[in-house]
């Protein structure tokens, strides 16, 4: 269920059935993370080659952050949010945590400025709140909760647009 929610959030936010954020499908990214997380939980300290739980967690977190920032950018059309979105999408193509960090650090000023001098409506504030929670999330349960909340918020925003 969580992989399908992850895919749904990304495809609805980016308005594309195949957004191509990663080197594999969004569902595969989530399922690989889920498998690595399950193995780690069942047998801590005994990982298989390729599990790389922390990296796979970061990829899922990036996917959620990209989805939220895409919707926020469309609402605000702000240059800083565009730069943050671009940095997140570049980081999504990274092959290591160090590469993710490097991509984010290239646009760190845009991240810092994202909250300055920005007039936003209630939905924008809620999106930024979820975005902040996504960036500080540190567990699968927390990300799953954010994904569920983001889908509800997306429903609300799209309903308001109609």
Secondary structure, DSSP 8 states (H G I E B T S, - for coil): -HHHHHHHHHHHHHT-TT---SSS-HHHHHHHHHHHHHHHHHSTT---TT--HHHHHHHHHHHHHHHHHHHHHHHH--HHHHHHHHHHHHHHT-SSHHHHHHHHHHTHHHHHHTTSS----HHHHHHHHHHHHHHH--SHHHHHHHHHHHHHHHHHHHHHH-
